[in-house]
Amino acid sequence: MDYVLADVFGWQPPRRYDSVFFAFWLSRVPPERFDDFWAAIEQWLAARGRVAFVEEADREGAGNEVYTGPGGHVVVRRLRDGSTHRVVKVFAGPEEIGHRVSRAGWHSAVRQAGRGWLVGEAWPIRSRPTRPRAHQEDVNWQSIGTATDAVAIAAT
Ligand SMILES: C[S@@+](CC[C@H](N)C(=O)[O-])C[C@H]1O[C@@H](n2cnc3c(N)ncnc32)[C@H](O)[C@@H]1O
């Protein structure tokens, strides 16, 4: 396992990977960078590769946080030292995420998993027009759900 500290929007991987996984990351992608992000991942994937992700399902868990900015996608959070920071947080349900991913040129299967969770799988339309043989039910979501890396990439 290699750990890389990088801005994911500018990162160029040294090779292509069979799988790209991210947990609680997609909601951090600003809407205006969503398509570029998915275009970048396509460059990271090997032929017949796929993406898996876990995300929060909706705003219910967000409590009383105040959302600002265009589209209400920015939340202001205060750290223990008293400093405040603006953080991107885009909530969307499984259908909306599926539509956005589809518009970015991917097939996807996104579903609710328990209370407040979404799990998703995606594969590029261009490289593989049909659903992968190993589909969503084959993914071990329990172990994926416990992963804590922002962007974890599994290579074979
Ligand atoms: C909500 S956290 C999720 C972290 C982890 N996946 C988890 O489940 O605990 C989002 C993470 O994305 C990182 N992050 C934000 N912008 C980034 C960027 N442009 N490139 C790489 N990481 C970024 C943040 O530092 C933060 O650690």
PDBQT file of the ligand as one rigid body, heavy atoms in Angstrom, charges set to zero:
ROOT
HETATM    1  C1  LIG A 201     -15.061  13.870   4.818  1.00  0.00    +0.000 C 
HETATM    2  S1  LIG A 201     -13.353  13.482   4.801  1.00  0.00    +0.000 S 
HETATM    3  C2  LIG A 201     -13.427  11.761   4.484  1.00  0.00    +0.000 C 
HETATM    4  C3  LIG A 201     -12.192  11.120   4.992  1.00  0.00    +0.000 C 
HETATM    5  C4  LIG A 201     -12.204   9.585   4.963  1.00  0.00    +0.000 C 
HETATM    6  N1  LIG A 201     -12.577   9.045   3.671  1.00  0.00    +0.000 N 
HETATM    7  C5  LIG A 201     -13.100   9.026   6.030  1.00  0.00    +0.000 C 
HETATM    8  O1  LIG A 201     -14.048   8.300   5.726  1.00  0.00    +0.000 OA
HETATM    9  O2  LIG A 201     -12.866   9.319   7.211  1.00  0.00    +0.000 OA
HETATM   10  C6  LIG A 201     -12.838  14.182   3.280  1.00  0.00    +0.000 C 
HETATM   11  C7  LIG A 201     -11.327  14.186   3.151  1.00  0.00    +0.000 C 
HETATM   12  O3  LIG A 201     -10.981  14.703   1.862  1.00  0.00    +0.000 OA
HETATM   13  C8  LIG A 201      -9.793  15.462   2.016  1.00  0.00    +0.000 C 
HETATM   14  N2  LIG A 201      -9.727  16.382   0.873  1.00  0.00    +0.000 N 
HETATM   15  C9  LIG A 201     -10.415  17.524   0.683  1.00  0.00    +0.000 A 
HETATM   16  N3  LIG A 201     -10.084  18.089  -0.495  1.00  0.00    +0.000 NA
HETATM   17  C10 LIG A 201      -9.149  17.278  -1.063  1.00  0.00    +0.000 A 
HETATM   18  C11 LIG A 201      -8.418  17.332  -2.275  1.00  0.00    +0.000 A 
HETATM   19  N4  LIG A 201      -8.576  18.325  -3.143  1.00  0.00    +0.000 N 
HETATM   20  N5  LIG A 201      -7.539  16.322  -2.528  1.00  0.00    +0.000 NA
HETATM   21  C12 LIG A 201      -7.368  15.297  -1.656  1.00  0.00    +0.000 A 
HETATM   22  N6  LIG A 201      -8.044  15.186  -0.483  1.00  0.00    +0.000 NA
HETATM   23  C13 LIG A 201      -8.914  16.181  -0.192  1.00  0.00    +0.000 A 
HETATM   24  C14 LIG A 201      -9.957  16.155   3.348  1.00  0.00    +0.000 C 
HETATM   25  O4  LIG A 201      -8.729  16.546   3.869  1.00  0.00    +0.000 OA
HETATM   26  C15 LIG A 201     -10.609  15.054   4.167  1.00  0.00    +0.000 C 
HETATM   27  O5  LIG A 201      -9.628  14.268   4.803  1.00  0.00    +0.000 OA
ENDROOT
TORSDOF 0
